Amino acid sequence: MDLERLQPKLFNEFKAILQSDRMNHAYLFSGDFASFEMSLYLAQSRFCDNLQDKLPCGHCRSCHLIEKREFTDLKIVEPTGQIIKTDTIKSLMREFSSSGFEGSAQVFIIRDCEKMHPNAANSLLKFIEEPQSSSYMILLTSDESKVLPTIKSRTQIFHFPKNKELLMEQAQQAGLLKSQAETMAELASSPQNLQELLQNKKNLDLLQVCQRFTGILLKKSEDVYLEVGRLVQVVPEKADQDLVFKILTILLAKDKEVRQARTYLQALYQARLMWQSNVSFQNAIEYMVIS
């Protein structure tokens, strides 16, 4: 799926930037929806062997290698576990002082940059403040609030909102009803993630169970206590329980104009905190229902 469909507005903005030779040396991309794909596109624009009106062709040797993340002068840093270590960033900084292998330019992409150790984040400031003319830094984050203010103030920030209409269309083409497609589009972070969710039939079964549960919950039916038992039985695994919390949040938020739904949303939030603190899933859901 191409960038023009994923992020049409941002794609046109960056086309104009590239065609007018205004690419900045440091960007912060906030949001996961196609931000990495855009980063690769910008990297291609620096190395493409056959630029078309200053835009990457997408077909040459360099473009193919960048798409496969195998291009020598493209460095991609990702967290190890839940952190990007200071040594990793310091090693990256040493490469800034050397010339590229393929040419003079270098592009550095740091994914989940909010997971950098504070010392690692501070190590980036020298480059951002004193950039080399042929080096580019692209930072990606899903949680902009956790990025150091000093980095945010020194980078050009672009926000990558989720394209819910495109995800809904994808879900409906896969055979989901409109209401189900809306929920799955809210749940998925990208077209690839949506495809993964849809390929697992268990996720669709969980969606139906959660729809039934919220329907009974909002009717104040005594049957809701029976539904708690059914819900607990089908989600013995922590990963599935986490998914249920996400689905219930989406479903109740759809009815947020109803006071009762807002009340349950607040209780669900507390129930999830309890569950994350090792309260059993059943006790957490029962707490929400009783509230």
VENWO-V734148 format. One record per backbone hydrogen bond with DSSP energy under -1.0 kcal/mol. CO is the residue of the C=O (numbers start at 1). NH is the residue of the N-H. Records with the same first field share a line. If there is no record, write none. Layout:
CO: NH + NH
This chain:
2: 5 + 6
3: 7
7: 11
8: 12
9: 13
10: 14
11: 15
12: 16
13: 17
14: 18
15: 19
16: 20
17: 22
18: 21
25: 137
26: 156
27: 139
28: 158
29: 141
30: 160
32: 34
34: 38
35: 39
36: 40
37: 41
38: 42
39: 43
40: 44
41: 45
43: 46
44: 48
52: 55
55: 52
60: 64
61: 65
62: 66
63: 67
64: 68
65: 70
66: 69
71: 74
73: 107
75: 109
77: 111
80: 83
83: 80
84: 117
85: 89
86: 90
87: 91
88: 92
89: 93
90: 94
106: 136
107: 75
108: 138
109: 77
110: 140
112: 115
113: 116
115: 84
117: 121
118: 122
119: 123
124: 128
125: 129
126: 130
132: 135
134: 106
136: 108
137: 27
138: 110
139: 29
140: 113
141: 31
143: 146
144: 147
148: 152
149: 153
156: 28
158: 30
162: 164
163: 167
164: 168
165: 169
166: 170
167: 171
168: 172
169: 173
171: 176
172: 175
177: 181
178: 182
179: 183
180: 184
181: 185
182: 186
183: 187
184: 188
190: 194
191: 195
192: 196
193: 197
194: 198
195: 199
200: 203
201: 205
202: 206
203: 207
204: 208
205: 209
206: 210
207: 211
208: 212
209: 213
210: 214
211: 215
212: 216
213: 217
214: 218
216: 221
217: 220
221: 224
222: 225
223: 227
224: 228
225: 229
226: 230
227: 231
228: 232
229: 233
230: 234
237: 241
238: 242
239: 243
240: 244
241: 245
242: 246
243: 247
244: 248
245: 249
246: 250
247: 251
248: 252
249: 253
250: 254
253: 256
255: 258
258: 262
259: 263
260: 264
261: 265
262: 266
263: 267
264: 268
265: 269
266: 270
267: 271
268: 272
269: 273
270: 274
271: 275
272: 276
274: 279
275: 278
280: 284
281: 285
282: 286
283: 287
284: 288
285: 289
286: 290
287: 291
